């Protein structure tokens, strides 16, 4: 907030108040010395300046290998005085010349965001307001160094940070401010730092300064109870699995938790807890002090605690410093070197020059030169990764790639293999559930899919997904928790902001989506079989519509990837200057998608294909009762080469997963298909959290008007389909048929004849017309719906009962004599229930009034041979889709969505892309 003299000169009625406010604002802006280092210190410095404070000096560490600390770089750019004292004390005494230079700045407050130097009390106590320090733990717990590490090592369920007033003790000063966060089961130093301690720590430190400036900063004495101070020690590996896991993640990345393996020191990195289950195949590995041998698997090194539980280690660092994937322990160093082409040798020459510019202390870069033994640090890794991007657009490295290929020759070989597509990325590990069904073996993943990997849910939580044909369990499926959502969103955000997906050429993105569609087609029988088992859809319908339209949808939107563009716009301010205004269509970012259970794969495709074509990343929650085709889709997406983190699939409950997606601050768009009641709740949550963009496809009570001049055969056939298609579990199902009175009885009689021909039974049987309802709760709802209709006086001509056989089968049902006020005339059944009402011939406007007398507006239909009547009725029907002399005819190129309480936003067609894009206007004067 900045006030200027120009502001003060404005003639306001309350000038004295304005001047008083101005003086208050001046008083709240302090003269601050920032003492510290690192990117954290840099961000605190920048935010303090934004708050209007004057930074009188930055005191940081000396340059290392000719490179200044990020805090120093930022301050020097702003022409702020920067001091780089190698030390502040000598033999326990403050250096007078150093203290004098500090005091000359006239600081009123010292802020120490992150400081590795020992600052003398002559400096700490000098300013008017003293000194405040950021510490990454909830003091008094974990005083001293490595506080984040110890939070994890001790398995704390809560972590956080403290801003405290400095005193002469070790992190013992009075507390000014504390903020806490949950520590998740597989958090590492890096994840908890990136998710909370860095962003919230910066905000918290700046908030603490604001409190001091406003005279509201507390000084709360630290309690003695619960105070801890730890020092580094070696861990006994014969411990419970969780204790070993906490020790490894707490020491990741520095100093590293190590053990003796084959007589040499091996350091473990990247630990995660493993749910109990069958042991994976692999080679045993003796580990000194462990309760039992580990197992080297494709996924990594599995270690066991003395409680029989397991953890998985991703990477190992050998004694000579080389880091390898743990799964390659027995095969490390076995791959032959590739011979470089002329172009690849030119690339190697460029990279040799880059190494030379980073390792300035090395006279000449040899093939054997080790990046880290030559003095490179973590910031140099970031620079090296970026330098590769500039010189080889197709080579997308992760920091980890550098750590695992430390010599120049290894580094070049790794880069060349990536450029050739021969980098040997580890094979996707899938724990399949296999079943012999429908004359084939179906292989079904059943875990969460996060960041390109199938993983168990937090805490190993699972649930059973049920086959509606017989009510038996198909398999256990991982049940996502809030922490899983946070990890998936973090992976999606990283993939969008930093991964190759965000940098990918749109045409290459389309090529990946085409490849995904091809893989879905190759697996279409397996997908249809899984869909039938999990949802009860008749197999032939699952093959043609559930899966077939999903494939078409991905192919359609794959073609859109390189055709998304803005426009140029003439503007009035073009004279006398020359101006160019144009718009850009940009992806939104991380999108949450929540889909229903009636078309599990097709609803996924309708939303996800457009979302990905637009360049976004996605976290998708399938319906809890039908998760299996979604996680199978995740496997195919990985096979297609969709980068890690772009697609994340989280089976789970709406109250946990759906709610967290709605609330999550990093999710910028949420697409939902489901009930109006839940849609309203989601819309509210999205507004309160961060005003997410929302698209909603909600409930319907679609009217179908059949006039006496219709083609009766076609009207009966389409009328049947409008209600009974997909067992009535169809969002656009005709919820109410209005039949002209002169043909009403004939129409009903024809329908009854056709209903008697319908075969209700095993959905795998190719002759079956009608399979089971999706799940038991829905079956119970349909039974109650029909009981209500009978109670209100409607005529039940057929059905309304559960079929006497195992599973969730319900009889196709027909009600007539349904009056407008009845419950079944107003509410959606979402099942195979035909509701027929009659209307007087010739009164078109009256039947239109009745048809539109609903809060829903998803779809509608009309049957007539009179084209004028058809056009008039289609114009007056208040619904997002109107079918004329047909029904259920949706296409991937035609937009689909509702009006009123059926929601807003579109799936399918070009319009769907706009749901996942944002428009930016750019104006240039030249």
C-alpha angles and dihedrals in degrees: 000000000000127000119199135198088248088060092051093051092058109112103246126168092233102045095150092056091049093051090047089051090049092053091049090052092050090051092051092057109086137195104247135188113207111208116187146050148244135065088296091058089046092055093047089050092051094048093049089054090049088054088059099253120143113238103211094183145353116218112195144146124291120266115279117220089343094308122117123222113261090247090055092047092053094046094047089052088057092046091244116152110263124197121193106189114177087209140001097203139038123200090348095308127109114247105245095212091052094048090047092054089049094049091049090068091069094223117185093193137020117216116195107188095167121348129172095183126087107246116204120238089242086071098035094055099036104087122081091246097034123223135308126201133199114224123183099226139063099264136251083037116082102007116183132030127342093028093158090050092052092048087062097037091057091047093238112185091208127047134167143126142278131214106203140174110259118242134163094278130085104271090323102121125120116286118249100174139356133186127183139200137186116266109223124219095252099031117139130196087263098049097047090044094051095041100045122346096060103041097033092038091058091049092045094051091050091046089053090055090050090054090052092048090051093047091242101109113128127216107211115183112235113245118240092218112091094016114147137180119184136189128202116272138164115266124232104234092209093086136109112291094249091054091051090046091050091049093051096045091043091057095042115144103359131057091357130217111259142186137180113265121175089348096304134096111259121184121212124220134177107028126185131174117249124218116239116265143104115340114252121240116262148111121292118242124197113226119190112246095008120131091235138355119285123235122234105216133171089262095050142278114326113209126190131216124217087258091065093249121126143223131191124228115204104193138026130201114208125218093262090056100258115136120212136175105269090231089063096055095117095037100042113135094012098111117099121237116258120233112241125234122225091265092047091050088053089052090049090052091053091049092049087058090049091051089049092053091051098041096050091162092062115087095209133002109239126187087254095049109127114219097214100034086056091061105269117153135198094276088055089056090056090049093048092051090051093047090055090052090055093052102036115029092188095055110083110180131191121213087249091063090063093048089053096047105043103159120074093242093050090047094052092045090052093049093048092049090052091049090051093046090244098111092124096228109196115274116258107262111222125180097207129200105213126203133177104225139137090017093299143080110251118200112204127189110215106183134088116276111222127162094347096311137097107234139170119255120260108285091012091273117173141168136197121257111211132222104227091205092072106000094244126133116263095195146311114281127197112256110218120227132199091269090055090054090051091051092047093049090048090051091048092048093050091047090051099043103032109011131090093259091070091049097041121120108250091236090056089049089054090049090057092049091050088051090050090051090050091052091049088053091049089053097037096118091049092047091048091049092051090046091052093049094047102038106023094240114156105259096235090052091045090053096047103035113012093046103015095056090043089059091047090050094055091047092049095051093040085064091054096057097091095035099066108111144143131232142241117250130199110227132199094237091066092109136108086000126052114246137181120199120185137163130228126203108218133180116257098225127235111020126194117211125191117187136187133241103245097079102013100177098031094052088050090052096045092059105025097050093056091042093054095041088058089055101254130132122234144215108193130193113199118203109283092235095051110036103132104087089047094057090042087053088054090057091051091048090055090048089052090057099251102164121253116275095021094099122031123176121199119182108199147105125310092230091059110025099027092045094049091049089052092049100039113115094212095055107091101180133030124194116193136181116186144077124348091236093057091040090059091050092049092048091053093048092048091051095048096045104050107323093263121196106254136195119187131192103186142164127326143197097188117194122220114196117201116192124201092247092063128118095262097203091052093043092053093045094046093040090056091048092046090062108026101037109123090003089298089293090127125122093217095043113141099259092187133019119208108200122187109251096238092063100026098103094043091049093050092048091052091048092052090053091052093045091057089058093056114110114218113195150082107008091213090063107097091217095055117112100183128033132188124298113261101258142350097260090056091049090053090050091054092050090052091046090057094045088054091051092053092045091054092053105260116145113249104206098172142002126355094145139095114258112249099244137084116288134036101302120157128188117248103253138211126195125182134176088049113168123210095247096054121111093237090053092055107033129065117247096191087206144085096294119129113204112196126190128170130227133195117265118253095020099107097157092052094053089046089053090052093045092052094044092102135091089231127084110170104121142344141178145205133197118202139124091221106096093195091053091046092053093045093050094045089052093051099042108100100219138110093239128033121189118201117199090342139059140206090021101145123160133193091241096052119082116244127199145105146253132229114002091351085081138242138267128058138261120202129017127050090303090067091063091061089061088065100038135075124209120229122192118209123191121192126187115206 
